Each structure stands twice: as C-alpha cells, then as structure tokens.
Amino acid sequence: MSSMLFSKITVPPIEHLMLNKLGYGPDEWSLNRINTLGYKEYIEEQLSPNSALDQVLNQKLKTLDYKIQYERYTATGENLKVKEARPYQLMDAELAKLWPLNKPEVAYEEKIYPAKQVFGATLLRGVYSKWQLKELLVDFWHNHFNISVNIDDRVAIAFPIYDREVIRKNALGNFRQMLEAVAKSVCMQCYLDNASSKASPANENYARELFELHTMGSDHYLNHLYNRWREVPGATEGMPEGYIDEDVYEAARAFTGWTIADGSDDWKGGKFANTGEFFYFEQWHDNYQKRVLGVEFNPNQPPMADGKKVLDLLAQHPGTARNICKKLCIRLVSDYPSKELVDLAAREWMLKLDAPDQIASVIRVIARSEECRLTWGKKIKRPLELVISSFRAVNAQVTPNDNLLWALLQMGQQPFAWPAPTGYPDQSNYWVNAEMLLRRWNFPINLLNYDWHQYASADVGSQTPDHLKSCKDVTVFWLKKILGYLPAEDTVQNLSVYLADGGRAEREFGARGSMRDQRVGWLVTAILLLPDFQIR
C-alpha cells in the first residue's frame, strides 16, 4: 500500500518543499515570504518567532470561540442545560482560575473544556500563524512528552498551562530547562503518577518513561545485555553507554516527594493544600544514597537536588542527543534519516547543552542540510497535518469545534488523546493502510462539499480567476496553487476531463455561477486526494 502511495511523485520547487517540511504547507503569505527571503533566511526568521506580528491569528483568537454544550442533573435535582460559545480566554488563564474545576460536582464537560480550547487554539495557530516552524515543533514536543487529556480530569483542567508554559515556552529553547518544566508540571505529575510517589516503594512510572521516551530512548536500554551497573561499558567512569532497570529504580527514588498540592491526604496525619501547584514534600522523599548512570548520590541532599541531578545526567548524555535528534530528523526530513544527518544534529546538540537556544541551533542544522532540501515524499502527512495543510491550501476560514475533533478522531489522531506515553507514531507504515486511507479521503470531501460540520468553509469558486477559459486552464491553476507544480500529464488530463464532466479537457468552463463553483469544489477535492498532496 505504501509503495502505491509514494510512487510517481514529482519533486516540488524548493519553496513548496521547505514549507511542507518546516510547517503545515504553504499559504499565500508564507510562499511570498520564502520567495522574497530565500529558504535559508526564511529558516532564520522562523527560528526567532515574534507572536506580536501574528496579527491575523491574534485577532482570530480574540474574536472566535469554542462551543460547549451538555445537559445534566445537579445534586439538588435541577436539570442544568448549557449551550454556550465561549471565547478562548482559558488559553491565558492561570492555575488559580482553572483548578476550581477539579471538584466532584463540576460536570465532566467543564473539566475537559480547557483541553478542548487548547485543541481549538492549536488548529487556529497551525492554519493562521506566520511562525509555522514553531507550530510544527510544538506538535513535536507535545508528542515527545505525550500526555492524554482523557486519562485524568486534572490533566485536562491544567492543560492550557502545560501547552503555554511548558511546551510552547521551550519549543525552541534549552532541552534541560524543558525537561524540568515537564517533570514539575501538573499534567505530567498526574499522567505518570509521580504526584503520589513516595519512599518505600517509589512509583516507577515517570522514571521509566523519563529514560525510555523523554531522554535516552529504548535503543539505549541495555538490561538484556547487563544485569549489574558495573557491567555496562563506561559506567565506572560515570558515562555508561546505556541504562538498565537499576538506573530506573534509583531515579524513581530520586523523584519521591515531587508532587502537587491537590488536597490529598499526606499520609502523615494532614492534607495538602488544594491549589494545584507543584511542590516538594520532604517527608515523602527517599533521602538514602542512590546511584544513577554510574554516579553516586550522597544521602540527605538539599530539597529536590536528587531529582535535578538525574535530569542533569540524562540531559547531558550523548544517548539523549542521538535519540531526540533522530526523532527530530524523522519529523522534519524522512521516516529513515541517514546516520550522518542524525550524527551531525547530535553533535550540535552536545555543543549547545547550556545554550538558551539549543533546540533552535539543532533545528537550523537539520533544516539547512542537503538531506532536508533534497528528500521528498519520504513521509506521509499525519491526520493533523493533513487537516491543517488542507485548510491552508484552500484559504479556508476555520472555526474549530467538536465536529472537527471528531473528524480527527475518525482519522486516528485526536490531538492530545493518544493513551500511551509513546505519543502518536511518526512513520508512514502506521498511517498507510486501507482503513486509514479511506478515513483520510473522507475529510476533503466533507470540507468542500458539505456544510454540516460548520468547522470551516472555503470559497474556491471566488479564488478561481475569471480569465481562465478551459477546464484544463482551471485544473492547471489549482494544481499549481495547491502543489506548486504540475504532476504527470496523465493526471492533469484526467483531472481536466473530470472537471469537464467527462468531456474534453479543452472544453470551455463557462461563466461564474453556483454550478461552476460546485464543480471547482469537486476538482479541488480531487487534488487534495492526490498522493502528491498527502505526502511531504
């Protein structure tokens, strides 16, 4: 199935290629910008985003809303009906405003609503933001530090802060800083159960994923080769080649006492405050000596020192550089990037360990590489990419709602809802199968030919110049507009005949009118279904 999808693909102009790799595809502004600056300077501009210049997006976030609707009976028997359109105010809300939702009497729909606002804002940013590279990286880091908002009410409630202060704030910054922000976040504390981890025994969930997913990766798990820490090559020098279960157990002990103030019983005769804030509870911490990655931890360290030392060791390890740089290359370049490119990115990662723009420096190396410029068609767009790039391609006016959330769920990628800590798969073999493709093909059909969904509209008729006379002229216009090039001649011919309703490609298209506009919609739908648009 995948070979059918990737066969006979034409390589687009460098501008279209880079806009698809470093963002969600071209729109008129980004295409003009990259043509004006050249792709190298465009990359530099993208690596220094200024949200104040996103006037169109900022206006959308101020004026649009996300609907909430539910019906339930209260404890007093009152039938409560809610049907409202609320502005995106929760995106900037502090925890003190969000945390009161964490009460038994509050409806589930209210608790999940902050996460839905993040979803809506994410779609709007993907479609309208000038800073496409940042938006793509925000999606990458959300997936790397995956959290499902459906696992725990507290995760959904605090999710705007996780998105704003943890992921977006650090997406182009320093990895060590981001790693600690993730570890201390309400969302990760609840999702991987570290909020309840205390000495004897420690909960290992967070520590396990910290090693296996967040930093060194499963490629550096060596317990199948070594059972004792001294056996791991390099361990006695404090730089082991990989990690074993003992490292995970010891790291879990280091993070005991890292918790949140959620009103829980402190198991010491009292209760925590109920603010939702992160805090360190000394009475839960395991203060005995520890050993992680061959490094001895003395007992009775200052508050949080043990956990921070674990984060230091992992952030500085070459295995972390290789693991994350490989994932970045997979995201930006191809499903199977070369070892040379991964090594080049990892070298930059290690050189910039303490730099405030460490991640941006690594992205620069990847984005400006020859492999990034010359590789095309080696990835398929995941559903979220497909949806946003479709909106951008047809200049759609977007109002995210639950119907759009449902459409993405049907395609297999409801944002922020993958239940496992791994995040959504980022290689094509997961997304290319008969069932997945059918679901993908339904989306553009619904987008341009039905209006029941009410999440977007695109007037493709008015975007079609009146001077175009023949069906082939119109077809060529839309192919160049969406793809940036003309695919194989037989594809152009078949689409032209399709637009001509089975007639000759050179058939006159006719004057503007509702039927003419509808036919243009059918044509554009067919172009969005082409393999050329589905890949990047």
N, C-alpha and C positions, 0 to 999 in steps of 0.2 A: 504493500500500500504506500509506504513512504517513497519508494523509488518512482512510483507513478506521480506522486505529488511534486517531486523535485526534478523531474526530467524536463528537458527542453525549456530551460529557464534562461531568459535573456538578462544579462547584467545591466542594471540601470546606470544612468550618469552618476558620477561620484557624489553629487549633491543629494540626489534622492537616496543613494545607498547609505550615506552617512546619517541622514535624517531618520532613516528607518532603524539604523543600528544604535544611534545615540539618543533616541527619543521614540515618540509614538507616530512617526511618519510625518511627511511634510504637510504644512498648510501654507497659505499664501505668504504670511509674514516670514516664517522660518525659511522658506525657499528663497525669498528675496534677500533675506539676511545672509544666508550662506553663499549665495551668488555674489553678493557685494563684498563680503569679507574674505572669501575663500575658506575652505574647510578647516585649515589649521587655526586661523584666527577665530573662526566660529567656535571651535572647541575651547579656546582660551576664554572667550566671552561666556560660554556655558559653564565653565568651571568657577566663575565668580558671579553667581546669580544675585540679582537685586530685586527683591519682591516688590519694591515700590514702583518699579517700571512695568509691572503686570497690571496695567490699568483695566483692561477688559476683564481679566479674571477677577480682580478685586471688586469690580462693580457687580459681577455675577454673584460673588459670594455675599455681597451686601443686599442684593435685591431678590435673589431666588430663595426658595425654601424647600424643605423636605417634609412631606406629609406623614402624619401619624394618625392611625385610626384603629380603635378597638372598642370592645364592649365588655364590661364585667360587673359583677355584683360586689358591692363593698361588704365589710363586716357587719354593717347595720342593715343590710338587705337592699340598699339603694342600687338601682340599675344605672351604672355610670357609663355614659357614651361619650367617646372622644373622637372627634373628626376635625383635625386642625392642619394647617400649613404653617410650620414654624420656621423662622429664619435660622441661618447657620451660626447661631450665637454660641453654641456649645463648643465650637472649634477653638475658641479663645478662652473658654471657661477655666477657672482654677478648680482645684480639687474640692475646695470648700463648697463650691456650688454643685458639684457633681455627686459627691459622696452621700448626701442625704437620700439619694435614690436607693441606697443599699439598706432598705428596710423591708421586712416581710410583707407589709401592707401595700407596698408600691407595686403596680402592675408590671408584669414581665415586659410588656411593650414599651414602658417608660425606661426600664433598665437597659434594654437593648438599643434604645433610640440614640444614645450618644455614639455608639459604634456605627449606626446607620448614617449619622451625619458625617462621620469620617469617610464612609464609603462614598456618599454623595459629593463631598468636597474633593476626594481623590479623583473621581471621574471628571469633575469640572476642571481641576488643575491639569489633568492629563490632556484634556481637549484644548483648553484655552491658554495655559501658561506658556510664556516665551522660553521658560527655562526647562526645556524638555529633558535634558540630560539629568538634571536633579530629580525630576519626577520619575524617570526610569530607575535611578539609583534608590530613591525612596522605596519603590516597589521591590527592588532587590533586597534591601536591608530588612524590610518587613518580612520578606520570605526567608531570609537567612536567620533572623531572630523570630521565627514564626510563633505566633500566638493565635489561638482560636477564640474569638469573642463568644462562641457558643458554649464554651466549657464551664465558665464561672460568671455569674452576674457581675462580680466585682471587676472582672476583666473588661466587660462591655462598658461598664459605667466609667471607668478610668481611661478608656481607650483614646479619647481626644488628647490627653496629656502624653500618653505613650507615643502617639503619632507626632505630636508637636515638639515635645521637649526631648525625646529620646532619639527617634528615628530622623525626623526632618532636621533637627538642630545639628546632628552629627553626620549626616549622609555624605558630606564631602570633607569631613574633619579628621580627627585623630581616632584611630580604632580603639586604643586603650581607654580613652575617655568615653567612647560609646559603650564599650564593654561594661564599664562600671555603671553607667547610666541604665543599661538594660538590667544588670543584676539587682539594682536597687529599685527598679520600677515596680509599682503596684501590680501591673499586669503580669510581668514575669514571675514575681514573687508568688502570685496566686496560681498562675498557669502551671508552673512546675513545682509547686508545693513547698518552696523554701520558706514561706511565711510561717509554716508550722514545724520547721526543722529545729530540733534541739538536741543537746548532748545525750548520748546513750539511749537509743542509737540515732544518728543523724539520718535525715531523709536524703537519699542519693539522687533523686530525680533531676534537680537542677545541675548538680555537679557532673552527672553523666552526660547531659546534653551540652554542657559548657565545653567539655573535652571533645565529644564526638561530633557535634554540629557547629557550635559557635566559634571554635578556635582550631584545634589541630586536625580534626576530621577523622573519619573512620579509617582512612588509609594509614594513619599513624597509631592505630590500636594494635599493640603487639602481644597481647596476652596469649594468643595462640602459639607464640614462639617462646615467651619467657613468663615464668611464674613469680620470680623474685626480682625486686627492683635492681639489685646489683648486676643481674644478668643482662639487662638492657644496655646495648652499646652506648657509651657516653654518659651513663647515669652516675658513675662515681666521680665524674668531673662536673656534674651539675648541668649537663646538657644532653639528656638521653635522646635517642633518635625518635622515640615514640613514647606512648604511655601504656600502662597496664591497669588492671582493676584496682590495685592497691593505691594508685595515684588518685583515682576517682573517690575511693573510700576516704582517703585522707583529706582531699579537697572538700568533701561534703562536711567533714568535721570543722573545717576552717570557716564555713559559711553558717554554722549554727549561731543563732542569735540575730541573724539578719532577718527582719520580719516587718510587718506593717501594723499600724495601730487600727485594728478593725473591731475593737470591743470584745475580743475573745478573752477567755479565761487564761491567765498567765501561768497556770499550774503551780503557782507559788502563793496561792491564797488571795490573789487580787485579779483585777481585769485591766486590760489595756485601754487606753483612750480610744475613742472611735472617730478618728479624723481621716483615716485612710492614708496617712503619711507613712513613709518608710522610717523605721527607727531600729536602733541596735539595742537588744535586750541582753545585758551581760549575764544574767542568771541562766540563760539558755545556752550560753557559749561553752564549747569544749575547750578548756584552757590548757590541756596537756600538750606535750610536744607532738610534732607532726613531721612528716616527710613527704614532699610532693616533688616529682620530677628530679629526684636525687638531691633535693635541697632540704636541709634540716631547719625546722621551725622551732625556736626555743619556746618553752612554756610561758604562760602568763604574759602574753604580748598586750600592747595597748588596744583599746577598742577598735574592732574591725581590721586590725593590722593583718591577721592571718588571711582573711578573705582577699584583701587588697594585694597581698603578696602573691597569692595564687593567680590573680588577674595579671599581675606584672609578669610572672613567669610564662603564662600562656600567650600574652600579647607579644612578648619578645621572642618567642620560639620560632625558628625557621619553618617548622611544620605548619604553624598557623599561617605564615606568609604564603606558603605553597598552596595550602588548602583554599584560602579565601581568594587568592589571585587566580587560581584555576576556576573557581566559581564565577569570578568577575569576567574572565575570558569567555567562559561558556555563555554568560548572559549577553555579552556585548559582541562577540565575534562568531563563534560557531559551537556546535554541540561537542566537537572534539578538537579543541585548540592544540596547537603544536606545543611540545615541551619547551621549545626555545622561547615562545612568547610568554608562557607561564613563568619560566625562569627569569626572564627579563623583568616582568612585573614584580616577582617576588624579591628580586634584588633591590628594586626601587623601594619596595615596602620596608625592607630591613634598613636601608639607608635613612629612611624618614620616620623611624619609630617614634621619635619625640616631636615631630613636626606637627603644628596645628592643622596643616593641610595635607597630611599624609595620604589620605584616601584620594584626594584630588590629584596628587602627584602620580599615584599609581594609575589612575584613570587616564591621565594625559599620556602616559607611556603606552597603554593599551590602545587608546583611540587613535594615536598618531602612528601606530605600527603599520607596516606594509601588509601584514596579515589581515588587519581590520579593514584596510582600504580595498584589498583585492578579493576578499572572501565574500561570496554572496550565495544565498539560497541554501545555507547550511543549517538554518533554524526555521522552525515554523512558529508563527505568532501564537502565543498562548491566548486563551479567550479574552482576557482583559485587554491585551494589546490589540487584538483584532477589533474589538468593540471601539476602543478609543481611536485607533487609526482609521476606522470606517467613518466615524464622526468627523474627523479632521479632513478626510479626503473629499467629503461632500459638503463641507461647510455647514454642518448640522447645528441647529440650535437645541441645546441639551438641557433638560430638567430631570435630573436623576430621581427615581422613585423605586418603589418595591417591585414594580414590573421589570425594571432593568436588573435589579438584584436577582430576580427570579430567572431572567434570561441567562445571566452569567452562571447561575447555579445549574441550569439545564445543560450548559456547555461544559460544566465540570470545574469552573473556577469562580466560586463565590468569594469575593475578597475577604480576607481575614477570617476564614472559616475552615481552613484545612485542619483537621483534628489533630494530626500528629505533629510533633515538633520539627519534623524534617522540612516543612514548607512544601509548596506545590512543585512537582517535578519540572525541571527546566531543560529537558531534552526531548526531541521530537517523537521518539518512539512511544512515549506515553500518550501523546495527543493525536497521533495519526493512526486511526482505525476507523472502521466503517461507522460505528455508532457515534464517535466523536465528530467525524466529518459531517454527518447528517445534521447534528445539532448546530454546528458552525454555519452550515449553509442556510439554516432557517433564519438566522439573525438578520442578514442584509435584506432578505425577502420581507421580513416583518418591518424593518426600518423604513424602507422606501415605498412599500405598497399597502401598508395598513396603518391606521392611526389609533387602534385600541390601546396601545401601550402607553401613549402620552409621555414618553420619556425623551423623545427627540423628533425633530422634523427637519426636512431638508428639501428646499425648493430647487431641485436640479433643473427644472424647466427654465427658470429665470436665469440660471447660470450658463445656459447654452446660448451662445451668440446667435443673433438673428441672421447674420450674413451667411451662415453655413447652409448650403443648398441641398446636398445629397445625404442619404443615410450614411454613406461612408465618411463624408466630411464630419458628421456629428460623432460617429464612432471614433474616428481618429482623434478628435478633440478630447473626448472623455478618456480615452486610453492614455494620451499624453498627460492629461491633467492628474489622473489618479496614479499611474505607474511611472510617469516620467519618460516613457519610451513606447515604441510600438513593438508588441510581441510578434511571433511568427505570422507571416502573411495569411496563412490559412485561418488563424484565429481572428485577425482583423476582418477577413472576408466573411467568416461565419457570423461574427457579431453584427456586421453591417446587414447581412441578409436577415438576421433575426430582427433587427430594428425595422427593416423594410417589410416585416410580417411575411417573410418567405419570398419576397420579390427580389429584384436586382439590387445589388449594393449601391449602384449609381442612381437609384430611384430618388426623385425629389422628395424631400422630407415634409415640406408643407409649412404653412403659417402657424404661428403660436396658437394654442388652444388647449383645452383640458385633455383631449385625447393625445395630442402631441406630447404634452408634458408627462402623461402617464407612460407613454412609450419610452421616453427618455429615462424614466424611473426604472423600467424593465431593463434597459440597456445597462444603466449604472449598476443595478443589482447583479447582472451577469458578470460585469467586470470585477466587482468585489468578490465574486465567487471563483475567479480565476486562481490557479495555483500561484501565478505571478504576484498577486496581492496577498495571498495567505502566508507567504514566506518572507524572510528578511535575511 
